[in-house]
């Protein structure tokens, strides 16, 4: 089986329901492409494996990744999701409502994540998922280590976007930032890293200290 066929098989392994499909369609229309189905499934798996009760998401989008996270989290778990775009967060609220998520399980914060994260509690979260401006990824690495409890997981989406970081000729700010966060996470002795070829690349790291 060719790599393209394998990728399609992995993406389609777990079908998304009508709520996710509808939200995904709106996201594409708004130019806010959500995480792929396989990445969403991975997020749900991680949240379930961690029995996560407190999760931070940077980049709410239209709620696709958030809904996957919520469906894996403990029934009383709370998702704190940060975004700078009010239009897409309004769609996310509708997505969560249509999926039957209780309002008290989500805390949507409008603003720049780098302004919001310093106000969150040290060692207070089970999972931090990042799907935002790649130029800020290196800064989110340090915030993630601070915010996560031991055993918590840090996740970065789209670190392998279009294979840019493997191309030495690429020297734009986004590519350099992605190279930096991949290197920094790999070399951080407080973390156990894993790079997965899901979607556009999912970088994971478990905090051990």
KEGUBA-665572 format. One record per atom (N, C-alpha, C): residue in one letter; atom name; x, y, z. Coordinates in Angstrom, 3 decimals. Layout:
BEGIN
  res  atom         X         Y         Z
    A    CA         X         Y         Z
...
REM end
This chain:
BEGIN
  res  atom         X         Y         Z
    X     N     0.842    -1.193     0.000
    X    CA     0.000     0.000     0.000
    X     C     0.883     1.252     0.000
    X     N     0.606     2.183    -0.877
    X    CA     1.403     3.398    -0.977
    X     C     1.190     4.287     0.244
    X     N     2.165     5.187     0.488
    X    CA     2.093     6.053     1.662
    X     C     0.855     6.943     1.629
    X     N     0.448     7.388     0.438
    X    CA    -0.748     8.225     0.335
    X     C    -1.981     7.436     0.745
    X     N    -2.060     6.185     0.305
    X    CA    -3.194     5.337     0.660
    X     C    -3.206     5.039     2.162
    X     N    -2.022     4.808     2.725
    X    CA    -1.922     4.579     4.165
    X     C    -2.404     5.791     4.945
    X     N    -1.976     6.974     4.502
    X    CA    -2.387     8.203     5.168
    X     C    -3.901     8.371     5.127
    X     N    -4.496     8.099     3.981
    X    CA    -5.948     8.206     3.846
    X     C    -6.658     7.188     4.731
    X     N    -6.070     5.989     4.828
    X    CA    -6.660     4.955     5.677
    X     C    -6.644     5.382     7.142
    X     N    -5.504     5.919     7.578
    X    CA    -5.371     6.378     8.962
    X     C    -6.354     7.511     9.246
    X     N    -6.465     8.480     8.323
    X    CA    -7.378     9.605     8.521
    X     C    -8.828     9.148     8.601
    X     N    -9.163     8.099     7.861
    X    CA   -10.541     7.639     7.845
    X     C   -10.846     6.501     8.795
    X     N    -9.870     6.100     9.597
    X    CA   -10.047     4.951    10.485
    X     C   -11.213     5.140    11.451
    X     N   -11.317     6.325    12.030
    X    CA   -12.422     6.633    12.932
    X     C   -13.243     7.764    12.316
    X     N   -14.472     7.454    11.987
    X    CA   -15.335     8.451    11.353
    X     C   -15.795     9.498    12.360
    X     N   -15.904    10.739    11.917
    X    CA   -16.416    11.812    12.761
    X     C   -17.926    11.909    12.609
    X     N   -18.591    12.363    13.668
    X    CA   -20.046    12.469    13.616
    X     C   -20.481    13.752    12.913
    X     N   -21.789    13.956    12.806
    X    CA   -22.327    15.093    12.055
    X     C   -21.892    16.431    12.631
    X     N   -21.790    16.519    13.949
    X    CA   -21.389    17.788    14.575
    X     C   -19.978    18.178    14.163
    X     N   -19.069    17.218    14.201
    X    CA   -17.687    17.493    13.812
    X     C   -17.576    17.783    12.322
    X     N   -18.289    17.035    11.508
    X    CA   -18.242    17.257    10.060
    X     C   -18.754    18.652     9.720
    X     N   -19.850    19.066    10.368
    X    CA   -20.415    20.389    10.101
    X     C   -19.460    21.492    10.548
    X     N   -18.855    21.317    11.722
    X    CA   -17.910    22.318    12.220
    X     C   -16.687    22.396    11.311
    X     N   -16.225    21.256    10.855
    X    CA   -15.063    21.220     9.963
    X     C   -15.356    21.998     8.673
    X     N   -16.559    21.838     8.136
    X    CA   -16.950    22.537     6.911
    X     C   -16.958    24.048     7.119
    X     N   -17.508    24.486     8.250
    X    CA   -17.531    25.923     8.551
    X     C   -16.116    26.455     8.714
    X     N   -15.254    25.681     9.369
    X    CA   -13.878    26.110     9.569
    X     C   -13.158    26.338     8.250
    X     N   -13.356    25.435     7.305
    X    CA   -12.737    25.592     5.984
    X     C   -13.265    26.847     5.303
    X     N   -14.564    27.095     5.413
    X    CA   -15.165    28.291     4.810
    X     C   -14.585    29.571     5.402
    X     N   -14.272    29.537     6.697
    X    CA   -13.738    30.724     7.379
    X     C   -12.224    30.838     7.242
    X     N   -11.609    29.891     6.555
    X    CA   -10.157    29.920     6.420
    X     C    -9.450    29.494     7.681
    X     N   -10.134    28.736     8.516
    X    CA    -9.586    28.257     9.788
    X     C    -9.651    26.732     9.770
    X     N    -8.758    26.110     9.046
    X    CA    -8.809    24.672     8.839
    X     C    -8.539    23.918    10.136
    X     N    -9.465    23.072    10.564
    X    CA    -9.283    22.334    11.826
    X     C    -8.266    21.213    11.688
    X     N    -7.922    20.615    12.821
    X    CA    -7.048    19.446    12.811
    X     C    -7.734    18.327    12.034
    X     N    -6.933    17.428    11.466
    X    CA    -7.479    16.296    10.751
    X     C    -8.154    15.309    11.691
    X     N    -8.903    14.375    11.103
    X    CA    -9.633    13.394    11.903
    X     C    -8.692    12.522    12.728
    X     N    -7.553    12.137    12.151
    X    CA    -6.608    11.291    12.881
    X     C    -5.979    12.043    14.047
    X     N    -5.657    13.304    13.841
    X    CA    -5.120    14.109    14.932
    X     C    -6.162    14.295    16.018
    X     N    -7.410    14.538    15.612
    X    CA    -8.485    14.647    16.588
    X     C    -8.632    13.377    17.404
    X     N    -8.551    12.223    16.735
    X    CA    -8.649    10.940    17.440
    X     C    -7.496    10.772    18.421
    X     N    -6.304    11.230    18.023
    X    CA    -5.146    11.152    18.915
    X     C    -5.357    12.023    20.149
    X     N    -5.927    13.191    19.966
    X    CA    -6.185    14.071    21.105
    X     C    -7.192    13.447    22.067
    X     N    -8.241    12.863    21.507
    X    CA    -9.227    12.192    22.362
    X     C    -8.577    11.037    23.123
    X     N    -7.744    10.268    22.438
    X    CA    -7.030     9.159    23.074
    X     C    -6.155     9.656    24.222
    X     N    -5.388    10.715    23.971
    X    CA    -4.502    11.254    24.999
    X     C    -5.294    11.723    26.219
    X     N    -6.389    12.451    25.972
    X    CA    -7.202    12.950    27.079
    X     C    -7.781    11.801    27.891
    X     N    -8.197    10.728    27.195
    X    CA    -8.750     9.572    27.894
    X     C    -7.672     8.828    28.675
    X     N    -6.502     8.636    28.056
    X    CA    -5.412     7.918    28.718
    X     C    -4.943     8.649    29.973
    X     N    -4.972     9.969    29.911
    X    CA    -4.559    10.791    31.051
    X     C    -5.668    10.974    32.082
    X     N    -6.894    10.551    31.710
    X    CA    -8.075    10.844    32.533
    X     C    -8.103    12.336    32.863
    X     N    -7.878    13.115    31.832
    X    CA    -7.660    14.549    31.995
    X     C    -8.876    15.267    32.562
    X     N    -8.616    16.095    33.554
    X    CA    -9.658    16.937    34.141
    X     C    -9.429    18.417    33.841
    X     N    -8.205    18.763    33.495
    X    CA    -7.878    20.164    33.206
    X     C    -6.983    20.205    31.972
    X     N    -7.500    20.791    30.897
    X    CA    -6.775    20.851    29.626
    X     C    -6.762    22.291    29.130
    X     N    -5.633    22.703    28.570
    X    CA    -5.507    24.014    27.937
    X     C    -5.330    23.813    26.442
    X     N    -6.069    24.584    25.664
    X    CA    -5.950    24.548    24.211
    X     C    -5.611    25.948    23.714
    X     N    -4.552    26.054    22.933
    X    CA    -4.177    27.331    22.333
    X     C    -4.574    27.275    20.867
    X     N    -5.611    28.028    20.523
    X    CA    -6.177    27.992    19.182
    X     C    -7.502    27.250    19.192
    X     N    -8.556    27.928    19.623
    X    CA    -9.878    27.291    19.717
    X     C   -10.382    26.865    18.347
    X     N   -10.171    27.741    17.356
    X    CA   -10.734    27.478    16.039
    X     C   -12.244    27.350    16.140
    X     N   -12.814    26.449    15.353
    X    CA   -14.274    26.278    15.353
    X     C   -14.719    25.167    16.292
    X     N   -13.797    24.667    17.117
    X    CA   -14.176    23.713    18.150
    X     C   -13.949    22.253    17.828
    X     N   -13.365    21.947    16.683
    X    CA   -13.157    20.538    16.311
    X     C   -12.180    19.859    17.269
    X     N   -11.011    20.429    17.444
    X    CA   -10.030    19.823    18.352
    X     C   -10.541    19.849    19.789
    X     N   -11.206    20.924    20.163
    X    CA   -11.745    21.020    21.515
    X     C   -12.774    19.943    21.805
    X     N   -13.624    19.656    20.840
    X    CA   -14.641    18.629    21.041
    X     C   -14.004    17.245    21.154
    X     N   -12.997    16.988    20.346
    X    CA   -12.282    15.723    20.489
    X     C   -11.680    15.605    21.893
    X     N   -11.061    16.675    22.373
    X    CA   -10.475    16.663    23.710
    X     C   -11.539    16.426    24.773
    X     N   -12.633    17.148    24.702
    X    CA   -13.703    17.033    25.692
    X     C   -14.279    15.629    25.737
    X     N   -14.381    14.989    24.598
    X    CA   -14.948    13.645    24.550
    X     C   -14.014    12.605    25.148
    X     N   -12.734    12.932    25.276
    X    CA   -11.810    12.015    25.924
    X     C   -11.589    12.316    27.394
    X     N   -11.884    13.542    27.802
    X    CA   -11.632    13.974    29.173
    X     C   -12.598    13.340    30.160
    X     N   -12.261    13.437    31.431
    X    CA   -13.156    12.980    32.491
    X     C   -14.482    13.741    32.387
    X     N   -15.593    13.115    32.819
    X    CA   -16.908    13.758    32.685
    X     C   -17.012    15.134    33.338
    X     N   -16.207    15.368    34.359
    X    CA   -16.223    16.676    35.023
    X     C   -15.031    17.541    34.607
    X     N   -14.326    17.123    33.563
    X    CA   -13.158    17.879    33.120
    X     C   -13.525    19.199    32.475
    X     N   -12.622    20.162    32.582
    X    CA   -12.842    21.511    32.039
    X     C   -11.762    21.835    31.014
    X     N   -12.193    22.277    29.847
    X    CA   -11.294    22.711    28.780
    X     C   -11.184    24.232    28.789
    X     N    -9.960    24.735    28.953
    X    CA    -9.680    26.159    28.823
    X     C    -9.108    26.386    27.440
    X     N    -9.809    27.136    26.597
    X    CA    -9.394    27.312    25.209
    X     C    -9.232    28.792    24.891
    X     N    -8.115    29.120    24.264
    X    CA    -7.726    30.514    24.028
    X     C    -7.643    30.780    22.532
    X     N    -8.207    31.929    22.102
    X    CA    -8.134    32.305    20.695
    X     C    -8.276    33.819    20.584
    X     N    -7.735    34.377    19.501
    X    CA    -7.819    35.817    19.275
    X     C    -8.963    36.195    18.346
    X     N    -9.633    35.184    17.762
    X    CA   -10.675    35.453    16.774
    X     C   -12.071    35.229    17.352
    X     N   -12.839    36.289    17.590
    X    CA   -14.179    36.122    18.167
    X     C   -15.127    35.349    17.266
    X     N   -14.984    35.492    15.948
    X    CA   -15.906    34.813    15.039
    X     C   -15.784    33.304    15.145
    X     N   -14.558    32.811    15.171
    X    CA   -14.400    31.360    15.233
    X     C   -14.752    30.822    16.615
    X     N   -14.476    31.595    17.669
    X    CA   -14.866    31.126    18.997
    X     C   -16.380    31.055    19.139
    X     N   -17.104    31.930    18.462
    X    CA   -18.565    31.862    18.476
    X     C   -19.036    30.564    17.825
    X     N   -18.363    30.170    16.747
    X    CA   -18.691    28.895    16.105
    X     C   -18.368    27.737    17.043
    X     N   -17.245    27.825    17.754
    X    CA   -16.862    26.775    18.690
    X     C   -17.917    26.609    19.785
    X     N   -18.420    27.705    20.298
    X    CA   -19.467    27.624    21.318
    X     C   -20.680    26.871    20.779
    X     N   -21.025    27.164    19.546
    X    CA   -22.166    26.474    18.933
    X     C   -21.860    24.995    18.738
    X     N   -20.629    24.686    18.341
    X    CA   -20.218    23.290    18.170
    X     C   -20.359    22.522    19.477
    X     N   -19.864    23.095    20.559
    X    CA   -19.943    22.426    21.862
    X     C   -21.397    22.251    22.299
    X     N   -22.195    23.273    22.071
    X    CA   -23.609    23.210    22.468
    X     C   -24.333    22.116    21.684
    X     N   -24.086    22.061    20.379
    X    CA   -24.740    21.056    19.547
    X     C   -24.303    19.635    19.913
    X     N   -23.100    19.510    20.446
    X    CA   -22.606    18.197    20.860
    X     C   -23.079    17.810    22.255
    X     N   -23.811    18.701    22.906
    X    CA   -24.334    18.403    24.234
    X     C   -23.344    18.608    25.364
    X     N   -22.308    19.389    25.120
    X    CA   -21.321    19.683    26.165
    X     C   -21.889    20.722    27.125
    X     N   -21.879    20.417    28.403
    X    CA   -22.388    21.351    29.405
    X     C   -21.557    22.630    29.410
    X     N   -22.206    23.798    29.518
    X    CA   -21.467    25.076    29.480
    X     C   -20.340    25.161    30.504
    X     N   -20.522    24.546    31.666
    X    CA   -19.508    24.624    32.708
    X     C   -18.240    23.840    32.416
    X     N   -18.243    23.059    31.324
    X    CA   -17.059    22.267    30.988
    X     C   -16.104    23.002    30.055
    X     N   -16.466    24.183    29.619
    X    CA   -15.588    24.951    28.733
    X     C   -15.372    26.353    29.292
    X     N   -14.158    26.812    29.160
    X    CA   -13.811    28.187    29.523
    X     C   -13.093    28.783    28.319
    X     N   -13.827    29.561    27.537
    X    CA   -13.269    30.149    26.328
    X     C   -12.759    31.554    26.646
    X     N   -11.497    31.779    26.348
    X    CA   -10.855    33.050    26.666
    X     C   -10.429    33.728    25.370
    X     N   -10.861    34.960    25.189
    X    CA   -10.491    35.732    24.013
    X     C    -9.219    36.530    24.332
    X     N    -8.179    36.337    23.536
    X    CA    -6.958    37.089    23.753
    X     C    -5.748    36.340    23.244
    X     N    -4.575    36.973    23.353
    X    CA    -3.320    36.343    22.948
    X     C    -2.899    35.345    24.016
    X     N    -2.576    34.157    23.576
    X    CA    -2.208    33.113    24.525
    X     C    -1.012    33.517    25.376
    X     N    -0.055    34.233    24.795
    X    CA     1.130    34.621    25.552
    X     C     0.808    35.626    26.650
    X     N    -0.349    36.279    26.542
    X    CA    -0.807    37.164    27.616
    X     C    -1.626    36.407    28.653
    X     N    -2.305    35.348    28.213
    X    CA    -3.198    34.593    29.094
    X     C    -2.455    33.539    29.911
    X     N    -1.535    32.829    29.280
    X    CA    -0.869    31.704    29.940
    X     C    -0.182    32.065    31.256
    X     N     0.463    33.231    31.372
    X    CA     1.100    33.557    32.655
    X     C     0.117    33.622    33.823
    X     N    -1.167    33.769    33.541
    X    CA    -2.167    33.851    34.608
    X     C    -2.694    32.477    35.030
    X     N    -2.291    31.421    34.340
    X    CA    -2.753    30.081    34.665
    X     C    -1.816    29.434    35.683
    X     N    -2.353    28.474    36.444
    X    CA    -1.646    27.892    37.586
    X     C    -0.526    26.935    37.187
    X     N     0.601    27.049    37.865
    X    CA     1.705    26.120    37.666
    X     C     1.272    24.701    38.043
    X     N     1.726    23.721    37.285
    X    CA     1.484    22.303    37.586
    X     C     0.003    21.966    37.729
    X     N    -0.850    22.735    37.054
    X    CA    -2.283    22.572    37.259
    X     C    -3.027    21.872    36.135
    X     N    -2.315    21.421    35.098
    X    CA    -3.011    20.906    33.913
    X     C    -2.461    19.556    33.468
    X     N    -3.357    18.779    32.882
    X    CA    -3.008    17.436    32.423
    X     C    -2.501    17.429    30.982
    X     N    -2.946    18.388    30.199
    X    CA    -2.632    18.392    28.768
    X     C    -2.670    19.817    28.244
    X     N    -1.709    20.153    27.416
    X    CA    -1.694    21.435    26.713
    X     C    -1.561    21.152    25.227
    X     N    -2.560    21.589    24.453
    X    CA    -2.540    21.384    23.010
    X     C    -2.386    22.720    22.308
    X     N    -1.459    22.783    21.355
    X    CA    -1.151    24.025    20.651
    X     C    -1.427    23.867    19.160
    X     N    -2.306    24.714    18.642
    X    CA    -2.579    24.772    17.203
    X     C    -2.801    26.240    16.866
    X     N    -1.701    26.978    16.794
    X    CA    -1.775    28.434    16.644
    X     C    -0.599    28.900    15.791
    X     N    -0.253    30.175    15.929
    X    CA     0.844    30.747    15.144
    X     C     2.155    30.019    15.451
    X     N     2.759    29.432    14.433
    X    CA     3.961    28.626    14.644
    X     C     5.138    29.451    15.138
    X     N     5.155    30.747    14.864
    X    CA     6.280    31.569    15.316
    X     C     6.314    31.669    16.841
    X     N     5.197    31.373    17.509
    X    CA     5.133    31.437    18.965
    X     C     5.333    30.077    19.617
    X     N     5.492    29.025    18.834
    X    CA     5.616    27.677    19.396
    X     C     6.753    27.554    20.418
    X     N     7.943    28.104    20.163
    X    CA     9.011    27.962    21.165
    X     C     8.630    28.524    22.530
    X     N     7.896    29.615    22.552
    X    CA     7.472    30.195    23.829
    X     C     6.458    29.292    24.526
    X     N     5.603    28.638    23.760
    X    CA     4.603    27.743    24.348
    X     C     5.257    26.516    24.981
    X     N     6.400    26.126    24.485
    X    CA     7.136    25.006    25.077
    X     C     7.441    25.282    26.544
    X     N     8.008    26.434    26.833
    X    CA     8.354    26.760    28.214
    X     C     7.113    26.931    29.076
    X     N     6.089    27.582    28.549
    X    CA     4.848    27.718    29.308
    X     C     4.254    26.346    29.609
    X     N     4.319    25.442    28.626
    X    CA     3.752    24.118    28.819
    X     C     4.421    23.357    29.937
    X     N     5.726    23.398    29.989
    X    CA     6.448    22.703    31.052
    X     C     6.041    23.250    32.414
    X     N     5.848    24.537    32.502
    X    CA     5.444    25.157    33.768
    X     C     4.023    24.772    34.160
    X     N     3.122    24.750    33.185
    X    CA     1.706    24.540    33.483
    X     C     1.354    23.086    33.759
    X     N     2.080    22.148    33.157
    X    CA     1.710    20.738    33.266
    X     C     2.143    20.124    34.590
    X     N     1.299    19.236    35.089
    X    CA     1.672    18.403    36.231
    X     C     2.648    17.330    35.746
    X     N     3.429    16.725    36.636
    X    CA     4.243    15.584    36.226
    X     C     3.348    14.496    35.621
    X     N     3.735    13.992    34.461
    X    CA     2.904    13.027    33.748
    X     C     2.000    13.661    32.720
    X     N     1.897    14.973    32.752
    X    CA     1.081    15.689    31.774
    X     C     1.742    15.690    30.408
    X     N     0.962    16.016    29.389
    X    CA     1.449    15.937    28.006
    X     C     1.315    17.273    27.292
    X     N     2.360    17.633    26.574
    X    CA     2.410    18.820    25.730
    X     C     2.287    18.366    24.281
    X     N     1.394    18.993    23.507
    X    CA     1.152    18.569    22.121
    X     C     1.153    19.775    21.187
    X     N     1.946    19.687    20.113
    X    CA     2.011    20.735    19.101
    X     C     1.533    20.171    17.778
    X     N     0.593    20.850    17.126
    X    CA     0.106    20.407    15.821
    X     C     0.883    21.074    14.692
    X     N     0.905    20.408    13.545
    X    CA     1.432    20.955    12.281
    X     C     2.915    21.293    12.306
    X     N     3.706    20.534    13.059
    X    CA     5.143    20.833    13.098
    X     C     5.867    20.357    11.846
    X     N     5.214    19.497    11.054
    X    CA     5.837    19.009     9.816
    X     C     5.141    19.567     8.584
    X     N     4.496    20.701     8.730
    X    CA     3.698    21.262     7.645
    X     C     4.485    21.364     6.345
    X     N     4.001    20.673     5.319
    X    CA     4.605    20.657     3.978
    X     C     6.077    20.251     3.984
    X     N     6.518    19.597     5.049
    X    CA     7.905    19.142     5.118
    X     C     8.912    20.268     5.214
    X     N     8.459    21.451     5.614
    X    CA     9.343    22.624     5.586
    X     C    10.572    22.489     6.472
    X     N    10.416    21.891     7.661
    X    CA    11.556    21.881     8.578
    X     C    12.672    20.957     8.093
    X     N    12.351    20.042     7.187
    X    CA    13.365    19.136     6.653
    X     C    14.087    19.714     5.448
    X     N    13.649    20.880     5.007
    X    CA    14.252    21.519     3.834
    X     C    15.221    22.612     4.302
    X     N    16.532    22.378     4.201
    X    CA    17.508    23.365     4.712
    X     C    17.443    24.706     4.010
    X     N    16.835    24.750     2.839
    X    CA    16.737    26.015     2.116
    X     C    15.680    26.932     2.706
    X     N    14.770    26.365     3.501
    X    CA    13.708    27.183     4.091
    X     C    14.238    27.903     5.321
    X     N    14.190    29.258     5.283
    X    CA    14.709    30.047     6.399
    X     C    13.703    31.089     6.856
    X     N    12.429    30.916     6.499
    X    CA    11.408    31.869     6.929
    X     C    11.148    31.712     8.430
    X     N    10.487    32.707     9.019
    X    CA    10.294    32.737    10.470
    X     C     9.504    31.541    10.985
    X     N     8.480    31.131    10.241
    X    CA     7.654    30.012    10.682
    X     C     8.467    28.718    10.729
    X     N     9.225    28.461     9.666
    X    CA    10.022    27.240     9.609
    X     C    11.094    27.223    10.690
    X     N    11.752    28.353    10.899
    X    CA    12.786    28.429    11.933
    X     C    12.197    28.180    13.317
    X     N    10.999    28.689    13.559
    X    CA    10.349    28.483    14.855
    X     C     9.989    27.015    15.058
    X     N     9.511    26.368    14.002
    X    CA     9.177    24.946    14.100
    X     C    10.427    24.106    14.358
    X     N    11.504    24.428    13.664
    X    CA    12.761    23.714    13.908
    X     C    13.198    23.896    15.364
    X     N    13.045    25.107    15.851
    X    CA    13.470    25.407    17.217
    X     C    12.667    24.615    18.242
    X     N    11.345    24.561    18.092
    X    CA    10.546    23.863    19.097
    X     C    10.772    22.360    19.031
    X     N    10.934    21.810    17.827
    X    CA    11.217    20.377    17.703
    X     C    12.547    20.043    18.378
    X     N    13.539    20.882    18.162
    X    CA    14.851    20.661    18.790
    X     C    14.772    20.827    20.297
    X     N    14.118    21.906    20.746
    X    CA    14.064    22.205    22.172
    X     C    13.330    21.121    22.949
    X     N    12.220    20.640    22.400
    X    CA    11.471    19.582    23.074
    X     C    12.292    18.297    23.123
    X     N    12.990    17.975    22.036
    X    CA    13.810    16.763    21.991
    X     C    14.929    16.807    23.028
    X     N    15.491    17.984    23.252
    X    CA    16.644    18.108    24.137
    X     C    16.273    18.450    25.578
    X     N    15.009    18.665    25.853
    X    CA    14.564    19.045    27.198
    X     C    14.535    17.802    28.091
    X     N    15.401    17.746    29.094
    X    CA    15.501    16.578    29.963
    X     C    14.296    16.412    30.878
    X     N    13.424    17.415    30.925
    X    CA    12.197    17.301    31.724
    X     C    11.093    16.585    30.961
    X     N    11.330    16.312    29.674
    X    CA    10.301    15.777    28.797
    X     C    10.731    14.479    28.127
    X     N     9.731    13.639    27.810
    X    CA     9.929    12.463    26.961
    X     C     9.200    12.744    25.654
    X     N     9.923    12.987    24.551
    X    CA     9.305    13.445    23.305
    X     C     8.914    12.313    22.353
    X     N     7.977    12.638    21.479
    X    CA     7.561    11.717    20.415
    X     C     7.023    12.554    19.265
    X     N     7.515    12.280    18.058
    X    CA     7.058    12.991    16.861
    X     C     6.292    12.003    15.987
    X     N     5.018    12.300    15.742
    X    CA     4.150    11.403    14.981
    X     C     3.768    12.016    13.640
    X     N     3.769    11.218    12.568
    X    CA     3.388    11.728    11.245
    X     C     1.882    11.708    11.029
    X     N     1.141    12.239    11.972
    X    CA    -0.311    12.354    11.837
    X     C    -0.645    13.729    11.287
    X     N    -1.516    13.803    10.292
    X    CA    -1.854    15.093     9.707
    X     C    -0.599    15.787     9.206
    X     N    -0.394    17.004     9.684
    X    CA     0.803    17.762     9.320
    X     C     1.898    17.647    10.365
    X     N     1.822    16.596    11.173
    X    CA     2.862    16.357    12.170
    X     C     2.407    16.720    13.566
    X     N     2.436    15.767    14.485
    X    CA     2.015    15.989    15.860
    X     C     3.202    15.705    16.780
    X     N     3.703    16.746    17.442
    X    CA     4.816    16.627    18.385
    X     C     4.254    16.497    19.784
    X     N     4.607    15.408    20.461
    X    CA     4.132    15.151    21.816
    X     C     5.320    15.101    22.774
    X     N     5.061    15.438    24.033
    X    CA     6.083    15.322    25.043
    X     C     5.425    15.156    26.403
    X     N     5.828    14.109    27.131
    X    CA     5.317    13.882    28.475
    X     C     6.285    14.500    29.482
    X     N     5.742    15.205    30.457
    X    CA     6.570    15.842    31.477
    X     C     6.893    14.828    32.561
    X     N     8.172    14.634    32.835
    X    CA     8.582    13.664    33.849
    X     C     9.074    14.328    35.124
    X     N     9.322    15.637    35.072
    X    CA     9.776    16.324    36.288
    X     C     9.458    17.806    36.186
REM end
